[in-house]
Amino acid sequence: MPRVILQPAGGPDAARHFAKTIRTPVRFSDILNLLDGDHAECLAKLYPTGWLRIWGVTAGANGVNRRKWLQFAAGDRVLFCGQNRVFASGALRYRINNRQLALALWGVDSEGQTWEYVYFVGELRDQNIRYDELAKADGYSPAFVVLAVSILDGAKSNAVLGAFDLADD
C-alpha cells in the first residue's frame, strides 16, 4: 500500500527548485553523464519519453531527512506543500543518492548542503488541499503545518489517500 510523503516546497529556494525540476521536467539526456549505468538503465525504462521530474532532500540535522528518504518507496504519493496547502502531487517512481546530480541541478544551500537524496516522480497533478483539510483527514491538530519532509504511517496515509484524489499517474 502506498504511503504519503509530505514535502515542503514553499520557501524561496524550494519554489525555484520546484519550478526548475518538477513543474518543468528535466531532459534525461541532460543528466545522463551524472548517472551510473544501472540507474541510467532503470530511469530510461521508467521514463520512456526522456523527461523526468526530480526532487531531493538534504541529509538534515543528524541525518534525519536521510533516514526518512530511506523509507521512500516506488508508488508512494508525494504531496508538495507550501503557503498553507498541498499544491501538487505525484507518485514516487525511483530514488538515488547522487551528490553530483544534486549539485548540477540545485547547487548548495546556505549551510553548504545539497539535496543529494534524490527522488523521481511521475506525472504532476495540481492540487488545492488546505492544511486544515489535510489535518482533518489524518487526525492532526487543525493548526497543523508542513515544516519538514515527513512520511505518514500506513493508517494516516490510507486516510489521506481515501479523502483526496491522489491517484497514480
C-alpha atoms as one frame of an Amber mdcrd trajectory, in Angstrom:
protein
   0.000   0.000   0.000   1.465   3.404  -0.923   2.289   5.856   1.802   2.049
   9.630   1.723   5.151  11.816   1.773   4.646  15.438   2.812   7.269  17.512
   1.021   7.650  21.214   1.881   8.232  23.261  -1.259   7.020  26.734  -0.378
  10.154  28.665   0.570  12.038  30.749  -1.992  14.746  28.153  -2.773  12.251
  25.297  -2.826   9.904  27.238  -5.110  12.762  27.795  -7.585  13.735  24.115
  -7.419  10.105  23.075  -7.899   9.772  25.265 -10.991  13.087  24.018 -12.395
  12.849  20.241 -11.882   9.252  19.323 -11.048   6.907  21.772 -12.803   9.303
  21.724 -15.784  10.623  18.210 -16.404  14.350  17.633 -16.908  15.619  16.077
 -20.129  17.123  12.654 -19.391  19.974  13.243 -21.851  20.980  16.386 -19.892
  21.723  14.363 -16.745  22.813  11.047 -18.230  26.506  11.803 -17.633  25.749
  12.164 -13.902  24.195   8.706 -13.544  25.857   5.319 -13.258  24.829   2.649
 -15.737  22.347   0.775 -13.545  20.483   3.920 -12.506  20.501   5.238 -16.060
  19.046   1.982 -17.342  16.277   1.948 -14.721  15.368   5.582 -15.318  15.306
   5.082 -19.095  12.734   2.304 -18.597  10.659   4.317 -16.125  10.675   7.457
 -18.285  10.447   6.327 -21.922   9.594   9.872 -23.048  13.023  11.047 -21.873
  11.623  13.661 -19.459  11.939  13.314 -15.658  10.602  15.174 -12.631  13.286
  15.320  -9.942  13.324  16.362  -6.277  15.789  15.923  -3.456  16.305  16.429
   0.243  19.402  17.311   2.230  20.668  14.922   4.872  19.222  17.217   7.526
  20.386  17.631  11.110  21.958  14.380  12.285  20.771  12.677   9.070  17.060
  12.935   9.924  15.950  13.559   6.324  18.209  10.807   5.018  16.544   8.322
   7.370  13.124   9.367   6.100  14.291   9.183   2.477  15.495   5.623   3.043
  11.862   4.666   3.755  10.545   6.136   0.484   9.319   3.512  -1.983   8.063
   3.416  -5.532   4.343   4.140  -5.563   4.345   6.426  -2.528   2.409   9.660
  -3.119   4.414  12.853  -2.746   2.406  15.909  -1.692   4.212  19.169  -2.419
   3.252  21.694   0.242   3.554  25.431   0.770   1.523  28.548   1.538  -0.717
  26.534   3.889  -1.798  23.976   1.317  -0.873  20.961  -0.754  -0.466  22.445
  -4.219   0.717  19.439  -6.254   1.193  15.689  -6.059   2.943  12.909  -7.907
   3.791   9.243  -7.488   7.340   8.433  -6.473   8.978   6.198  -9.073  12.639
   5.894  -8.076  15.252   7.194  -5.641  19.032   7.502  -5.677  21.739   9.118
  -3.608  23.597  11.333  -6.082  25.511  14.347  -4.838  26.814  15.336  -8.287
  23.322  15.348  -9.783  22.032  17.489  -6.910  24.899  19.953  -7.274  24.280
  20.241 -11.012  20.544  20.795 -10.562  20.319  22.874  -7.403  23.763  23.810
  -6.055  24.099  24.087  -2.266  22.044  25.661   0.478  23.194  28.341   2.947
  24.794  25.639   5.115  26.749  24.098   2.236  24.492  21.035   1.936  22.978
  19.818  -1.283  19.776  17.898  -1.888  21.620  14.666  -2.709  18.897  12.286
  -1.501  17.178  12.451  -4.853  13.875  11.010  -5.943  11.917  10.989  -9.168
   8.155  11.374  -9.521   5.676  10.636 -12.293   3.124  12.988 -13.753   2.388
  16.079 -11.720  -1.160  16.686 -10.570  -2.207  20.118  -9.381  -3.936  20.079
  -6.001  -5.549  22.619  -3.714  -5.820  20.914  -0.337  -5.667  23.295   2.618
  -3.631  22.199   5.626  -6.730  22.188   7.832  -8.409  19.750   5.399  -5.284
  17.572   5.400  -5.144  17.717   9.198  -8.774  16.645   9.473  -8.163  13.629
   7.217  -5.088  12.381   9.054  -6.108  13.264  12.606  -3.694  16.130  13.216
  -4.488  19.362  15.017  -6.322  21.975  12.888  -3.222  24.177  13.305  -1.051
  21.561  11.525   1.635  22.948   9.184   4.087  21.028   6.982   7.521  22.245
   8.083   9.760  19.291   7.246   9.700  16.317   4.912   7.762  13.517   6.537
   6.316  10.149   5.650   2.942   9.235   7.076   2.378   5.838   8.642   0.028
   3.358   6.996  -3.153   4.433   8.792  -2.609   8.157   8.188  -1.590   7.505
   4.574  -4.731   5.451   3.975  -6.877   8.194   5.491  -5.318  10.877   3.273
  -5.435   8.692   0.144  -9.100   7.951   0.853 -10.026  11.581   1.443  -8.411
  13.160  -1.620  -7.981  12.400  -5.304  -4.336  11.331  -5.297  -4.495   8.589
  -7.925  -1.312   7.306  -9.509  -0.317   8.546 -12.948
